[in-house]
Amino acid sequence: MSQPRPDVAALLRAGRLQRVPADADAAVARLAVAEQHLDTARRLLDEQLDLEIAYVALYDAARKAVTAAMLAGGLRATNRTGAHEAVAIWCAESLGRRTPAARHFDALRRRRNRSEYDDLVLSGADVSVDLADAAAIVAAAAAAVRAA
């Protein structure tokens, strides 16, 4: 039987997430980079160019947007193994309440890892579907930054 997935409070207690001073300016700058990555992913997909790089760009867009929202709220993942998983848990708990796509962040992370380490071949359809989720995650993170 697998262990239950930790929640944000457990991640804080375990030191996988930590409290930091909220930084709205850095969060806004990180969101701008996330938007650039989304644009890159869209262009690569539209032109059917390097779909693996398109996927990396869409994943990085979602990850950077989520970490921007975390930063705006005074949190960050610590530099430990599993940091991206901690970000995914925060995303699902915090952004997933309003944006169902936010609960898919961990699936994006896993697919990106499989394409990187297990030679998963991504199709245009894979990129297209997950690009829509990444865009929704970026939008939800931007709303969270504005609300912080």
C-alpha positions in Angstrom: 0.0 0.0 0.0 1.4 3.4 -0.9 1.8 6.2 1.6 -0.7 9.0 1.5 0.5 12.1 -0.3 1.6 14.8 2.1 -0.2 18.1 2.3 1.3 21.6 2.4 1.4 21.7 6.2 3.3 18.4 6.2 5.7 19.7 3.6 6.4 22.8 5.8 7.0 20.5 8.8 9.3 18.3 6.8 11.3 21.3 5.5 10.4 20.6 1.9 8.7 24.0 1.8 9.8 27.0 3.7 8.4 30.4 4.6 10.2 33.4 3.0 9.4 37.1 2.8 6.7 37.6 0.2 8.2 39.3 -2.9 5.5 40.7 -5.2 8.0 42.2 -7.6 9.9 39.0 -8.1 6.7 37.1 -8.5 5.5 39.4 -11.3 8.9 39.1 -13.0 8.7 35.3 -12.8 5.2 35.4 -14.2 6.5 37.3 -17.2 9.0 34.6 -17.9 6.3 32.0 -17.6 4.2 33.8 -20.2 7.3 33.9 -22.5 7.7 30.1 -22.1 4.0 29.6 -22.9 4.4 31.7 -26.1 7.5 29.6 -27.0 5.6 26.4 -26.5 2.7 27.6 -28.6 4.9 28.6 -31.5 6.8 25.4 -31.5 3.5 23.4 -31.5 2.0 25.6 -34.2 4.9 25.0 -36.5 5.3 21.3 -35.4 8.9 22.0 -34.5 10.7 20.3 -31.6 7.7 19.0 -29.6 10.0 17.8 -26.7 11.3 21.4 -26.3 7.7 22.7 -26.6 6.8 20.4 -23.7 9.7 21.5 -21.6 8.6 25.1 -22.2 5.0 24.5 -21.3 6.1 22.6 -18.1 8.5 25.4 -17.2 5.8 28.0 -17.7 3.5 26.2 -15.3 6.3 25.6 -12.8 7.6 29.2 -12.8 4.1 30.6 -12.5 3.3 28.3 -9.6 6.5 29.3 -7.8 5.7 32.9 -8.5 2.3 32.5 -6.7 4.1 30.7 -3.9 6.6 33.5 -3.6 3.9 36.2 -3.6 2.4 34.3 -0.6 5.7 33.9 1.2 6.6 30.3 0.4 9.2 28.4 -1.6 10.4 24.9 -2.2 13.7 24.0 -0.5 16.6 22.8 -2.5 16.1 19.1 -1.9 15.2 16.0 -3.8 11.5 16.2 -4.6 11.3 20.0 -4.8 9.2 19.9 -8.0 6.8 17.4 -6.3 6.4 19.8 -3.4 5.5 22.6 -5.8 3.0 20.2 -7.4 1.4 19.5 -4.1 1.1 23.2 -3.3 -0.3 23.8 -6.7 -3.0 21.2 -6.4 -4.0 22.3 -2.9 -3.8 26.0 -3.3 -4.7 26.7 -7.0 -6.7 23.5 -7.6 -9.6 24.7 -5.5 -10.5 27.2 -8.3 -8.7 25.8 -11.3 -9.1 22.1 -12.0 -6.1 22.2 -14.4 -3.9 23.0 -11.3 -4.5 19.4 -10.1 -2.8 18.2 -13.3 0.5 20.0 -12.6 2.0 16.8 -11.2 1.0 14.9 -14.3 2.8 17.5 -16.4 5.9 17.1 -14.3 5.8 13.3 -14.6 5.3 13.4 -18.4 8.1 15.9 -18.7 10.3 13.6 -16.7 9.4 10.5 -18.8 10.2 12.4 -22.0 13.5 13.4 -20.5 14.6 10.2 -18.8 12.6 7.4 -20.3 12.6 8.5 -23.9 8.8 9.0 -24.0 7.9 10.3 -27.5 5.4 13.2 -27.3 2.8 13.8 -30.0 1.4 17.2 -31.0 -1.9 16.1 -29.3 0.0 15.5 -26.0 1.6 18.9 -26.2 -1.7 20.6 -27.2 -3.8 19.1 -24.4 -1.1 19.8 -21.8 -0.4 23.3 -23.1 -4.1 24.2 -22.4 -3.6 23.0 -18.8 -0.3 24.9 -18.5 -2.0 28.1 -19.7 -4.8 27.6 -17.2 -2.2 27.1 -14.4 -0.4 30.2 -15.4 -3.6 32.2 -15.4 -4.5 30.8 -11.9 -1.1 31.7 -10.6 -1.3 35.2 -12.0 -4.7 35.7 -10.3 -3.1 34.4 -7.0 -0.2 36.9 -7.4 -2.6 39.7 -8.0 -4.6 38.7 -4.9 -1.6 38.4 -2.6 
